């Protein structure tokens, strides 16, 4: 069973709020301040970094954004539409992709040429 964790992007402060701090803020307050909640996928990247919705990941050939769609977390790759489900790359408990940023702090990563 995976841990249920969230992190949040605070539009006011332009900062990512860690999962342990998100649990301390009432949900209504966070949403009133324009925070965007992102859920932990339950998967770590090849370096042991937790993968959340909104993360930008790389697989060596392409970059993609992690989204929840059709009942599963997947990476929406920029140049390919091969099987995007994150669990495809899990080996020894870790996804064989790497978190390189997120859509709020590093949107330019998805704009750069591959």
Biopython code that builds the backbone (N, CA, C, O; Angstrom):
import numpy as np
from Bio.PDB.StructureBuilder import StructureBuilder

atoms = [
    (1, "UNK", "N", (0.837, -1.177, 0.000)),
    (1, "UNK", "CA", (0.000, 0.000, 0.000)),
    (1, "UNK", "C", (0.886, 1.245, 0.000)),
    (1, "UNK", "O", (1.838, 1.339, 0.775)),
    (2, "UNK", "N", (0.568, 2.191, -0.868)),
    (2, "UNK", "CA", (1.414, 3.373, -0.970)),
    (2, "UNK", "C", (1.009, 4.436, 0.039)),
    (2, "UNK", "O", (-0.139, 4.488, 0.480)),
    (3, "UNK", "N", (1.952, 5.267, 0.391)),
    (3, "UNK", "CA", (1.689, 6.384, 1.296)),
    (3, "UNK", "C", (0.872, 7.442, 0.561)),
    (3, "UNK", "O", (1.123, 7.726, -0.610)),
    (4, "UNK", "N", (-0.096, 8.018, 1.246)),
    (4, "UNK", "CA", (-0.883, 9.108, 0.676)),
    (4, "UNK", "C", (-0.223, 10.407, 1.111)),
    (4, "UNK", "O", (-0.272, 10.780, 2.283)),
    (5, "UNK", "N", (0.393, 11.087, 0.159)),
    (5, "UNK", "CA", (1.104, 12.334, 0.441)),
    (5, "UNK", "C", (0.726, 13.360, -0.611)),
    (5, "UNK", "O", (0.395, 13.022, -1.748)),
    (6, "UNK", "N", (0.783, 14.610, -0.210)),
    (6, "UNK", "CA", (0.554, 15.711, -1.132)),
    (6, "UNK", "C", (1.646, 16.748, -0.933)),
    (6, "UNK", "O", (2.215, 16.871, 0.152)),
    (7, "UNK", "N", (1.924, 17.479, -1.973)),
    (7, "UNK", "CA", (2.710, 18.695, -1.861)),
    (7, "UNK", "C", (1.856, 19.769, -2.531)),
    (7, "UNK", "O", (0.860, 19.452, -3.182)),
    (8, "UNK", "N", (2.235, 21.018, -2.379)),
    (8, "UNK", "CA", (1.410, 22.085, -2.947)),
    (8, "UNK", "C", (2.285, 23.181, -3.527)),
    (8, "UNK", "O", (3.348, 23.502, -2.995)),
    (9, "UNK", "N", (1.812, 23.749, -4.634)),
    (9, "UNK", "CA", (2.444, 24.926, -5.212)),
    (9, "UNK", "C", (1.648, 26.127, -4.716)),
    (9, "UNK", "O", (0.445, 26.230, -4.955)),
    (10, "UNK", "N", (2.335, 27.035, -4.020)),
    (10, "UNK", "CA", (1.708, 28.241, -3.482)),
    (10, "UNK", "C", (1.929, 29.373, -4.478)),
    (10, "UNK", "O", (3.040, 29.886, -4.614)),
    (11, "UNK", "N", (0.861, 29.756, -5.171)),
    (11, "UNK", "CA", (0.976, 30.810, -6.185)),
    (11, "UNK", "C", (1.374, 32.150, -5.575)),
    (11, "UNK", "O", (2.061, 32.943, -6.220)),
    (12, "UNK", "N", (0.948, 32.414, -4.333)),
    (12, "UNK", "CA", (1.281, 33.690, -3.695)),
    (12, "UNK", "C", (2.777, 33.826, -3.453)),
    (12, "UNK", "O", (3.381, 34.835, -3.818)),
    (13, "UNK", "N", (3.372, 32.817, -2.843)),
    (13, "UNK", "CA", (4.799, 32.890, -2.510)),
    (13, "UNK", "C", (5.694, 32.359, -3.624)),
    (13, "UNK", "O", (6.914, 32.510, -3.574)),
    (14, "UNK", "N", (5.069, 31.722, -4.652)),
    (14, "UNK", "CA", (5.824, 31.103, -5.743)),
    (14, "UNK", "C", (6.811, 30.066, -5.215)),
    (14, "UNK", "O", (7.956, 29.987, -5.662)),
    (15, "UNK", "N", (6.335, 29.266, -4.246)),
    (15, "UNK", "CA", (7.173, 28.228, -3.651)),
    (15, "UNK", "C", (6.411, 26.915, -3.553)),
    (15, "UNK", "O", (5.186, 26.892, -3.434)),
    (16, "UNK", "N", (7.168, 25.820, -3.607)),
    (16, "UNK", "CA", (6.610, 24.490, -3.408)),
    (16, "UNK", "C", (6.578, 24.220, -1.910)),
    (16, "UNK", "O", (7.567, 24.445, -1.212)),
    (17, "UNK", "N", (5.445, 23.740, -1.418)),
    (17, "UNK", "CA", (5.280, 23.416, -0.004)),
    (17, "UNK", "C", (5.405, 21.902, 0.142)),
    (17, "UNK", "O", (4.680, 21.145, -0.504)),
    (18, "UNK", "N", (6.322, 21.474, 0.986)),
    (18, "UNK", "CA", (6.602, 20.048, 1.175)),
    (18, "UNK", "C", (5.409, 19.318, 1.773)),
    (18, "UNK", "O", (4.554, 19.922, 2.421)),
    (19, "UNK", "N", (5.366, 18.016, 1.545)),
    (19, "UNK", "CA", (4.221, 17.203, 1.968)),
    (19, "UNK", "C", (3.978, 17.259, 3.469)),
    (19, "UNK", "O", (2.825, 17.268, 3.899)),
    (20, "UNK", "N", (5.030, 17.297, 4.275)),
    (20, "UNK", "CA", (4.816, 17.335, 5.725)),
    (20, "UNK", "C", (4.195, 18.655, 6.172)),
    (20, "UNK", "O", (3.483, 18.685, 7.175)),
    (21, "UNK", "N", (4.448, 19.745, 5.452)),
    (21, "UNK", "CA", (3.852, 21.036, 5.789)),
    (21, "UNK", "C", (2.431, 21.166, 5.261)),
    (21, "UNK", "O", (1.604, 21.847, 5.867)),
    (22, "UNK", "N", (2.140, 20.516, 4.132)),
    (22, "UNK", "CA", (0.793, 20.568, 3.557)),
    (22, "UNK", "C", (-0.216, 20.017, 4.555)),
    (22, "UNK", "O", (-1.324, 20.541, 4.668)),
    (23, "UNK", "N", (0.150, 18.977, 5.271)),
    (23, "UNK", "CA", (-0.757, 18.344, 6.231)),
    (23, "UNK", "C", (-1.108, 19.264, 7.394)),
    (23, "UNK", "O", (-2.096, 19.025, 8.087)),
    (24, "UNK", "N", (-0.317, 20.311, 7.621)),
    (24, "UNK", "CA", (-0.545, 21.218, 8.740)),
    (24, "UNK", "C", (-1.444, 22.400, 8.385)),
    (24, "UNK", "O", (-1.861, 23.142, 9.275)),
    (25, "UNK", "N", (-1.745, 22.586, 7.111)),
    (25, "UNK", "CA", (-2.545, 23.729, 6.662)),
    (25, "UNK", "C", (-3.959, 23.255, 6.346)),
    (25, "UNK", "O", (-4.132, 22.289, 5.603)),
    (26, "UNK", "N", (-4.988, 23.931, 6.907)),
    (26, "UNK", "CA", (-6.360, 23.548, 6.552)),
    (26, "UNK", "C", (-6.579, 23.654, 5.043)),
    (26, "UNK", "O", (-6.160, 24.629, 4.418)),
    (27, "UNK", "N", (-7.232, 22.654, 4.466)),
    (27, "UNK", "CA", (-7.428, 22.588, 3.021)),
    (27, "UNK", "C", (-8.134, 23.824, 2.483)),
    (27, "UNK", "O", (-7.749, 24.344, 1.436)),
    (28, "UNK", "N", (-9.164, 24.305, 3.181)),
    (28, "UNK", "CA", (-9.885, 25.502, 2.728)),
    (28, "UNK", "C", (-8.957, 26.698, 2.617)),
    (28, "UNK", "O", (-9.039, 27.458, 1.652)),
    (29, "UNK", "N", (-8.071, 26.876, 3.597)),
    (29, "UNK", "CA", (-7.125, 27.997, 3.566)),
    (29, "UNK", "C", (-6.184, 27.884, 2.377)),
    (29, "UNK", "O", (-5.919, 28.868, 1.687)),
    (30, "UNK", "N", (-5.688, 26.691, 2.146)),
    (30, "UNK", "CA", (-4.758, 26.482, 1.032)),
    (30, "UNK", "C", (-5.430, 26.782, -0.300)),
    (30, "UNK", "O", (-4.847, 27.448, -1.155)),
    (31, "UNK", "N", (-6.640, 26.297, -0.478)),
    (31, "UNK", "CA", (-7.343, 26.496, -1.748)),
    (31, "UNK", "C", (-7.739, 27.962, -1.931)),
    (31, "UNK", "O", (-7.705, 28.475, -3.050)),
    (32, "UNK", "N", (-8.114, 28.640, -0.846)),
    (32, "UNK", "CA", (-8.456, 30.061, -0.925)),
    (32, "UNK", "C", (-7.258, 30.898, -1.356)),
    (32, "UNK", "O", (-7.421, 31.942, -1.988)),
    (33, "UNK", "N", (-6.066, 30.445, -1.017)),
    (33, "UNK", "CA", (-4.847, 31.167, -1.385)),
    (33, "UNK", "C", (-4.318, 30.750, -2.752)),
    (33, "UNK", "O", (-3.231, 31.173, -3.147)),
    (34, "UNK", "N", (-5.064, 29.933, -3.474)),
    (34, "UNK", "CA", (-4.673, 29.540, -4.823)),
    (34, "UNK", "C", (-3.634, 28.445, -4.889)),
    (34, "UNK", "O", (-2.961, 28.293, -5.908)),
    (35, "UNK", "N", (-3.489, 27.676, -3.820)),
    (35, "UNK", "CA", (-2.520, 26.581, -3.834)),
    (35, "UNK", "C", (-3.016, 25.458, -4.739)),
    (35, "UNK", "O", (-4.218, 25.207, -4.836)),
    (36, "UNK", "N", (-2.084, 24.794, -5.392)),
    (36, "UNK", "CA", (-2.398, 23.656, -6.250)),
    (36, "UNK", "C", (-1.824, 22.409, -5.585)),
    (36, "UNK", "O", (-0.615, 22.309, -5.377)),
    (37, "UNK", "N", (-2.703, 21.456, -5.251)),
    (37, "UNK", "CA", (-2.258, 20.216, -4.624)),
    (37, "UNK", "C", (-1.819, 19.211, -5.674)),
    (37, "UNK", "O", (-2.443, 19.080, -6.727)),
    (38, "UNK", "N", (-0.737, 18.503, -5.374)),
    (38, "UNK", "CA", (-0.223, 17.451, -6.247)),
    (38, "UNK", "C", (0.000, 16.210, -5.403)),
    (38, "UNK", "O", (0.627, 16.280, -4.346)),
    (39, "UNK", "N", (-0.510, 15.071, -5.863)),
    (39, "UNK", "CA", (-0.421, 13.839, -5.088)),
    (39, "UNK", "C", (0.813, 13.029, -5.467)),
    (39, "UNK", "O", (1.234, 12.995, -6.624)),
    (40, "UNK", "N", (1.374, 12.380, -4.457)),
    (40, "UNK", "CA", (2.486, 11.451, -4.630)),
    (40, "UNK", "C", (1.991, 10.232, -5.398)),
    (40, "UNK", "O", (0.924, 9.700, -5.092)),
    (41, "UNK", "N", (2.744, 9.791, -6.378)),
    (41, "UNK", "CA", (2.342, 8.661, -7.220)),
    (41, "UNK", "C", (2.562, 7.311, -6.551)),
    (41, "UNK", "O", (2.011, 6.301, -6.989)),
    (42, "UNK", "N", (3.362, 7.293, -5.495)),
    (42, "UNK", "CA", (3.713, 6.024, -4.865)),
    (42, "UNK", "C", (4.945, 5.394, -5.485)),
    (42, "UNK", "O", (5.311, 4.270, -5.143)),
    (43, "UNK", "N", (5.589, 6.115, -6.397)),
    (43, "UNK", "CA", (6.754, 5.611, -7.123)),
    (43, "UNK", "C", (7.920, 6.572, -6.910)),
    (43, "UNK", "O", (7.736, 7.788, -6.853)),
    (44, "UNK", "N", (9.118, 6.009, -6.793)),
    (44, "UNK", "CA", (10.340, 6.811, -6.733)),
    (44, "UNK", "C", (11.064, 6.703, -8.062)),
    (44, "UNK", "O", (10.954, 5.697, -8.764)),
    (45, "UNK", "N", (11.811, 7.757, -8.402)),
    (45, "UNK", "CA", (12.598, 7.695, -9.632)),
    (45, "UNK", "C", (13.857, 6.867, -9.400)),
    (45, "UNK", "O", (14.054, 6.329, -8.310)),
    (46, "UNK", "N", (14.701, 6.765, -10.405)),
    (46, "UNK", "CA", (15.884, 5.899, -10.305)),
    (46, "UNK", "C", (16.877, 6.363, -9.251)),
    (46, "UNK", "O", (17.769, 5.606, -8.867)),
    (47, "UNK", "N", (16.734, 7.612, -8.771)),
    (47, "UNK", "CA", (17.611, 8.144, -7.731)),
    (47, "UNK", "C", (16.954, 8.148, -6.357)),
    (47, "UNK", "O", (17.526, 8.661, -5.395)),
    (48, "UNK", "N", (15.756, 7.578, -6.260)),
    (48, "UNK", "CA", (15.063, 7.531, -4.980)),
    (48, "UNK", "C", (14.231, 8.764, -4.670)),
    (48, "UNK", "O", (13.757, 8.916, -3.544)),
    (49, "UNK", "N", (14.044, 9.648, -5.644)),
    (49, "UNK", "CA", (13.240, 10.863, -5.463)),
    (49, "UNK", "C", (11.769, 10.514, -5.679)),
    (49, "UNK", "O", (11.419, 9.875, -6.671)),
    (50, "UNK", "N", (10.905, 10.935, -4.745)),
    (50, "UNK", "CA", (9.472, 10.677, -4.879)),
    (50, "UNK", "C", (8.921, 11.412, -6.099)),
    (50, "UNK", "O", (9.259, 12.571, -6.339)),
    (51, "UNK", "N", (8.070, 10.729, -6.870)),
    (51, "UNK", "CA", (7.470, 11.316, -8.067)),
    (51, "UNK", "C", (6.050, 11.769, -7.732)),
    (51, "UNK", "O", (5.236, 10.987, -7.241)),
    (52, "UNK", "N", (5.766, 13.051, -8.009)),
    (52, "UNK", "CA", (4.459, 13.657, -7.762)),
    (52, "UNK", "C", (3.825, 14.091, -9.077)),
    (52, "UNK", "O", (4.510, 14.266, -10.084)),
    (53, "UNK", "N", (2.499, 14.263, -9.051)),
    (53, "UNK", "CA", (1.822, 14.906, -10.174)),
    (53, "UNK", "C", (2.518, 16.244, -10.403)),
    (53, "UNK", "O", (2.936, 16.903, -9.451)),
    (54, "UNK", "N", (2.640, 16.637, -11.650)),
    (54, "UNK", "CA", (3.259, 17.920, -11.964)),
    (54, "UNK", "C", (4.767, 17.873, -12.089)),
    (54, "UNK", "O", (5.386, 18.865, -12.476)),
    (55, "UNK", "N", (5.371, 16.737, -11.769)),
    (55, "UNK", "CA", (6.819, 16.620, -11.950)),
    (55, "UNK", "C", (7.138, 16.507, -13.433)),
    (55, "UNK", "O", (6.325, 16.042, -14.231)),
    (56, "UNK", "N", (8.335, 16.944, -13.777)),
    (56, "UNK", "CA", (8.862, 16.755, -15.124)),
    (56, "UNK", "C", (9.908, 15.652, -15.011)),
    (56, "UNK", "O", (10.830, 15.734, -14.199)),
    (57, "UNK", "N", (9.751, 14.624, -15.834)),
    (57, "UNK", "CA", (10.643, 13.473, -15.779)),
    (57, "UNK", "C", (11.336, 13.288, -17.127)),
    (57, "UNK", "O", (10.847, 13.732, -18.166)),
    (58, "UNK", "N", (12.480, 12.626, -17.079)),
    (58, "UNK", "CA", (13.231, 12.326, -18.302)),
    (58, "UNK", "C", (13.534, 10.834, -18.315)),
    (58, "UNK", "O", (13.762, 10.221, -17.272)),
    (59, "UNK", "N", (13.531, 10.266, -19.512)),
    (59, "UNK", "CA", (13.823, 8.833, -19.645)),
    (59, "UNK", "C", (15.068, 8.576, -20.489)),
    (59, "UNK", "O", (15.321, 7.437, -20.881)),
    (60, "UNK", "N", (15.833, 9.601, -20.767)),
    (60, "UNK", "CA", (17.022, 9.452, -21.597)),
    (60, "UNK", "C", (16.784, 9.826, -23.041)),
    (60, "UNK", "O", (17.725, 10.173, -23.754)),
    (61, "UNK", "N", (15.534, 9.761, -23.488)),
    (61, "UNK", "CA", (15.191, 10.085, -24.870)),
    (61, "UNK", "C", (14.240, 11.265, -24.967)),
    (61, "UNK", "O", (14.200, 11.951, -25.988)),
    (62, "UNK", "N", (13.483, 11.503, -23.922)),
    (62, "UNK", "CA", (12.434, 12.512, -23.977)),
    (62, "UNK", "C", (12.152, 13.024, -22.573)),
    (62, "UNK", "O", (12.641, 12.477, -21.585)),
    (63, "UNK", "N", (11.362, 14.074, -22.504)),
    (63, "UNK", "CA", (10.915, 14.646, -21.238)),
    (63, "UNK", "C", (9.401, 14.643, -21.238)),
    (63, "UNK", "O", (8.766, 14.777, -22.284)),
    (64, "UNK", "N", (8.829, 14.490, -20.058)),
    (64, "UNK", "CA", (7.378, 14.485, -19.962)),
    (64, "UNK", "C", (6.899, 14.992, -18.625)),
    (64, "UNK", "O", (7.666, 15.118, -17.670)),
    (65, "UNK", "N", (5.620, 15.278, -18.577)),
    (65, "UNK", "CA", (4.968, 15.786, -17.377)),
    (65, "UNK", "C", (4.137, 14.660, -16.777)),
    (65, "UNK", "O", (3.449, 13.939, -17.500)),
    (66, "UNK", "N", (4.200, 14.506, -15.453)),
    (66, "UNK", "CA", (3.442, 13.467, -14.765)),
    (66, "UNK", "C", (2.027, 13.972, -14.502)),
    (66, "UNK", "O", (1.829, 15.032, -13.907)),
    (67, "UNK", "N", (1.043, 13.189, -14.959)),
    (67, "UNK", "CA", (-0.371, 13.528, -14.785)),
    (67, "UNK", "C", (-1.126, 12.286, -14.312)),
    (67, "UNK", "O", (-0.629, 11.166, -14.422)),
    (68, "UNK", "N", (-2.329, 12.499, -13.784)),
    (68, "UNK", "CA", (-3.221, 11.394, -13.443)),
    (68, "UNK", "C", (-4.303, 11.376, -14.498)),
    (68, "UNK", "O", (-5.069, 12.332, -14.632)),
    (69, "UNK", "N", (-4.368, 10.282, -15.254)),
    (69, "UNK", "CA", (-5.317, 10.202, -16.361)),
    (69, "UNK", "C", (-5.737, 8.748, -16.546)),
    (69, "UNK", "O", (-4.920, 7.832, -16.442)),
    (70, "UNK", "N", (-7.014, 8.554, -16.818)),
    (70, "UNK", "CA", (-7.559, 7.213, -17.047)),
    (70, "UNK", "C", (-7.274, 6.262, -15.883)),
    (70, "UNK", "O", (-7.035, 5.072, -16.092)),
    (71, "UNK", "N", (-7.300, 6.786, -14.670)),
    (71, "UNK", "CA", (-7.126, 5.950, -13.487)),
    (71, "UNK", "C", (-5.705, 5.554, -13.168)),
    (71, "UNK", "O", (-5.484, 4.672, -12.338)),
    (72, "UNK", "N", (-4.725, 6.191, -13.812)),
    (72, "UNK", "CA", (-3.321, 5.854, -13.564)),
    (72, "UNK", "C", (-2.454, 7.097, -13.703)),
    (72, "UNK", "O", (-2.812, 8.050, -14.395)),
    (73, "UNK", "N", (-1.310, 7.067, -13.034)),
    (73, "UNK", "CA", (-0.322, 8.128, -13.233)),
    (73, "UNK", "C", (0.472, 7.787, -14.477)),
    (73, "UNK", "O", (0.843, 6.633, -14.691)),
    (74, "UNK", "N", (0.730, 8.782, -15.290)),
    (74, "UNK", "CA", (1.522, 8.562, -16.490)),
    (74, "UNK", "C", (2.304, 9.815, -16.822)),
    (74, "UNK", "O", (2.027, 10.903, -16.317)),
    (75, "UNK", "N", (3.283, 9.633, -17.683)),
    (75, "UNK", "CA", (4.068, 10.759, -18.181)),
    (75, "UNK", "C", (3.568, 11.088, -19.578)),
    (75, "UNK", "O", (3.497, 10.214, -20.442)),
    (76, "UNK", "N", (3.225, 12.339, -19.796)),
    (76, "UNK", "CA", (2.815, 12.774, -21.134)),
    (76, "UNK", "C", (4.073, 13.277, -21.829)),
    (76, "UNK", "O", (4.499, 14.413, -21.619)),
    (77, "UNK", "N", (4.654, 12.431, -22.647)),
    (77, "UNK", "CA", (5.925, 12.725, -23.307)),
    (77, "UNK", "C", (5.732, 13.751, -24.408)),
    (77, "UNK", "O", (4.673, 13.800, -25.033)),
    (78, "UNK", "N", (6.738, 14.564, -24.650)),
    (78, "UNK", "CA", (6.656, 15.629, -25.651)),
    (78, "UNK", "C", (6.675, 15.097, -27.074)),
    (78, "UNK", "O", (5.979, 15.634, -27.936)),
    (79, "UNK", "N", (7.450, 14.062, -27.340)),
    (79, "UNK", "CA", (7.674, 13.638, -28.723)),
    (79, "UNK", "C", (7.161, 12.247, -29.058)),
    (79, "UNK", "O", (7.219, 11.833, -30.216)),
    (80, "UNK", "N", (6.665, 11.524, -28.076)),
    (80, "UNK", "CA", (6.212, 10.158, -28.334)),
    (80, "UNK", "C", (4.930, 9.896, -27.574)),
    (80, "UNK", "O", (4.641, 10.532, -26.560)),
    (81, "UNK", "N", (4.185, 8.964, -28.077)),
    (81, "UNK", "CA", (3.001, 8.532, -27.353)),
    (81, "UNK", "C", (3.077, 7.029, -27.137)),
    (81, "UNK", "O", (2.087, 6.316, -27.300)),
    (82, "UNK", "N", (4.284, 6.547, -26.760)),
    (82, "UNK", "CA", (4.398, 5.135, -26.425)),
    (82, "UNK", "C", (3.828, 4.937, -25.030)),
    (82, "UNK", "O", (3.526, 5.912, -24.341)),
    (83, "UNK", "N", (3.681, 3.708, -24.612)),
    (83, "UNK", "CA", (3.014, 3.396, -23.352)),
    (83, "UNK", "C", (3.528, 4.288, -22.230)),
    (83, "UNK", "O", (4.654, 4.111, -21.767)),
    (84, "UNK", "N", (2.716, 5.246, -21.787)),
    (84, "UNK", "CA", (3.195, 6.267, -20.873)),
    (84, "UNK", "C", (3.106, 5.921, -19.397)),
    (84, "UNK", "O", (3.592, 6.696, -18.574)),
    (85, "UNK", "N", (2.510, 4.796, -19.020)),
    (85, "UNK", "CA", (2.286, 4.528, -17.603)),
    (85, "UNK", "C", (3.606, 4.406, -16.854)),
    (85, "UNK", "O", (4.535, 3.739, -17.310)),
    (86, "UNK", "N", (3.675, 5.059, -15.697)),
    (86, "UNK", "CA", (4.911, 5.078, -14.928)),
    (86, "UNK", "C", (5.368, 3.686, -14.522)),
    (86, "UNK", "O", (6.570, 3.438, -14.423)),
    (87, "UNK", "N", (4.426, 2.767, -14.283)),
    (87, "UNK", "CA", (4.826, 1.449, -13.798)),
    (87, "UNK", "C", (5.580, 0.637, -14.841)),
    (87, "UNK", "O", (6.162, -0.394, -14.503)),
    (88, "UNK", "N", (5.588, 1.065, -16.085)),
    (88, "UNK", "CA", (6.326, 0.365, -17.135)),
    (88, "UNK", "C", (7.821, 0.365, -16.826)),
    (88, "UNK", "O", (8.522, -0.593, -17.152)),
    (89, "UNK", "N", (8.307, 1.430, -16.201)),
    (89, "UNK", "CA", (9.742, 1.572, -15.987)),
    (89, "UNK", "C", (10.185, 1.217, -14.580)),
    (89, "UNK", "O", (11.290, 1.580, -14.178)),
    (90, "UNK", "N", (9.358, 0.521, -13.823)),
    (90, "UNK", "CA", (9.735, 0.189, -12.454)),
    (90, "UNK", "C", (10.643, -1.035, -12.452)),
    (90, "UNK", "O", (10.320, -2.078, -13.021)),
    (91, "UNK", "N", (11.779, -0.874, -11.800)),
    (91, "UNK", "CA", (12.754, -1.960, -11.691)),
    (91, "UNK", "C", (13.361, -1.875, -10.301)),
    (91, "UNK", "O", (13.853, -0.818, -9.908)),
    (92, "UNK", "N", (13.334, -2.959, -9.561)),
    (92, "UNK", "CA", (13.822, -2.976, -8.185)),
    (92, "UNK", "C", (13.139, -1.909, -7.333)),
    (92, "UNK", "O", (13.768, -1.278, -6.483)),
    (93, "UNK", "N", (11.840, -1.716, -7.573)),
    (93, "UNK", "CA", (11.069, -0.778, -6.767)),
    (93, "UNK", "C", (11.192, 0.673, -7.165)),
    (93, "UNK", "O", (10.603, 1.538, -6.518)),
    (94, "UNK", "N", (11.944, 0.965, -8.214)),
    (94, "UNK", "CA", (12.120, 2.351, -8.642)),
    (94, "UNK", "C", (11.856, 2.474, -10.132)),
    (94, "UNK", "O", (12.187, 1.584, -10.915)),
    (95, "UNK", "N", (11.258, 3.588, -10.504)),
    (95, "UNK", "CA", (11.006, 3.852, -11.919)),
    (95, "UNK", "C", (12.324, 4.205, -12.593)),
    (95, "UNK", "O", (13.140, 4.931, -12.026)),
    (96, "UNK", "N", (12.533, 3.698, -13.790)),
    (96, "UNK", "CA", (13.775, 3.968, -14.514)),
    (96, "UNK", "C", (13.661, 5.256, -15.329)),
    (96, "UNK", "O", (13.994, 5.309, -16.513)),
    (97, "UNK", "N", (13.181, 6.281, -14.648)),
    (97, "UNK", "CA", (13.115, 7.641, -15.164)),
    (97, "UNK", "C", (13.663, 8.536, -14.070)),
    (97, "UNK", "O", (13.897, 8.076, -12.953)),
    (98, "UNK", "N", (13.871, 9.807, -14.376)),
    (98, "UNK", "CA", (14.456, 10.725, -13.406)),
    (98, "UNK", "C", (13.630, 11.994, -13.325)),
    (98, "UNK", "O", (13.268, 12.574, -14.348)),
    (99, "UNK", "N", (13.328, 12.429, -12.095)),
    (99, "UNK", "CA", (12.666, 13.720, -11.893)),
    (99, "UNK", "C", (13.709, 14.801, -12.145)),
    (99, "UNK", "O", (14.770, 14.810, -11.520)),
    (100, "UNK", "N", (13.399, 15.720, -13.073)),
    (100, "UNK", "CA", (14.342, 16.796, -13.389)),
    (100, "UNK", "C", (13.784, 18.171, -13.026)),
    (100, "UNK", "O", (14.476, 19.179, -13.171)),
    (101, "UNK", "N", (12.546, 18.217, -12.559)),
    (101, "UNK", "CA", (11.938, 19.482, -12.166)),
    (101, "UNK", "C", (10.442, 19.309, -12.026)),
    (101, "UNK", "O", (9.933, 18.194, -11.908)),
    (102, "UNK", "N", (9.740, 20.447, -12.040)),
    (102, "UNK", "CA", (8.280, 20.401, -12.007)),
    (102, "UNK", "C", (7.722, 21.534, -12.861)),
    (102, "UNK", "O", (8.442, 22.462, -13.229)),
    (103, "UNK", "N", (6.433, 21.446, -13.170)),
    (103, "UNK", "CA", (5.823, 22.377, -14.123)),
    (103, "UNK", "C", (5.707, 23.796, -13.590)),
    (103, "UNK", "O", (5.498, 24.723, -14.373)),
    (104, "UNK", "N", (5.835, 23.993, -12.288)),
    (104, "UNK", "CA", (5.716, 25.332, -11.717)),
    (104, "UNK", "C", (7.059, 26.039, -11.595)),
    (104, "UNK", "O", (7.168, 27.225, -11.906)),
    (105, "UNK", "N", (8.074, 25.324, -11.147)),
    (105, "UNK", "CA", (9.388, 25.931, -10.954)),
    (105, "UNK", "C", (10.272, 25.841, -12.192)),
    (105, "UNK", "O", (11.206, 26.629, -12.341)),
    (106, "UNK", "N", (9.994, 24.897, -13.076)),
    (106, "UNK", "CA", (10.860, 24.662, -14.233)),
    (106, "UNK", "C", (10.085, 24.441, -15.524)),
    (106, "UNK", "O", (10.387, 23.484, -16.238)),
    (107, "UNK", "N", (9.105, 25.271, -15.864)),
    (107, "UNK", "CA", (8.309, 25.021, -17.074)),
    (107, "UNK", "C", (9.143, 25.030, -18.349)),
    (107, "UNK", "O", (8.766, 24.419, -19.349)),
    (108, "UNK", "N", (10.270, 25.720, -18.312)),
    (108, "UNK", "CA", (11.129, 25.802, -19.499)),
    (108, "UNK", "C", (11.683, 24.442, -19.907)),
    (108, "UNK", "O", (12.069, 24.259, -21.062)),
    (109, "UNK", "N", (11.729, 23.487, -18.984)),
    (109, "UNK", "CA", (12.248, 22.157, -19.319)),
    (109, "UNK", "C", (11.400, 21.458, -20.371)),
    (109, "UNK", "O", (11.912, 20.648, -21.144)),
    (110, "UNK", "N", (10.112, 21.763, -20.406)),
    (110, "UNK", "CA", (9.239, 21.153, -21.412)),
    (110, "UNK", "C", (9.259, 21.923, -22.721)),
    (110, "UNK", "O", (8.799, 21.417, -23.745)),
    (111, "UNK", "N", (9.784, 23.133, -22.699)),
    (111, "UNK", "CA", (9.838, 23.957, -23.907)),
    (111, "UNK", "C", (11.126, 23.755, -24.682)),
    (111, "UNK", "O", (11.163, 23.986, -25.890)),
    (112, "UNK", "N", (12.188, 23.325, -24.003)),
    (112, "UNK", "CA", (13.486, 23.158, -24.649)),
    (112, "UNK", "C", (13.448, 22.024, -25.658)),
    (112, "UNK", "O", (12.706, 21.054, -25.501)),
    (113, "UNK", "N", (14.241, 22.159, -26.671)),
    (113, "UNK", "CA", (14.350, 21.091, -27.676)),
    (113, "UNK", "C", (14.989, 19.868, -27.046)),
    (113, "UNK", "O", (15.849, 19.980, -26.173)),
    (114, "UNK", "N", (14.564, 18.713, -27.493)),
    (114, "UNK", "CA", (15.110, 17.458, -26.950)),
    (114, "UNK", "C", (16.533, 17.254, -27.412)),
    (114, "UNK", "O", (17.159, 16.254, -27.059)),
]
sb = StructureBuilder()
sb.init_structure("model")
sb.init_model(0)
sb.init_chain("A")
sb.init_seg("    ")
for serial, (resi, resn, name, xyz) in enumerate(atoms, 1):
    if name == "N":
        sb.init_residue(resn, " ", resi, " ")
    sb.init_atom(name, np.array(xyz, "f"), 0.0, 1.0, " ", f" {name:<3s}", serial, name[0])
structure = sb.get_structure()
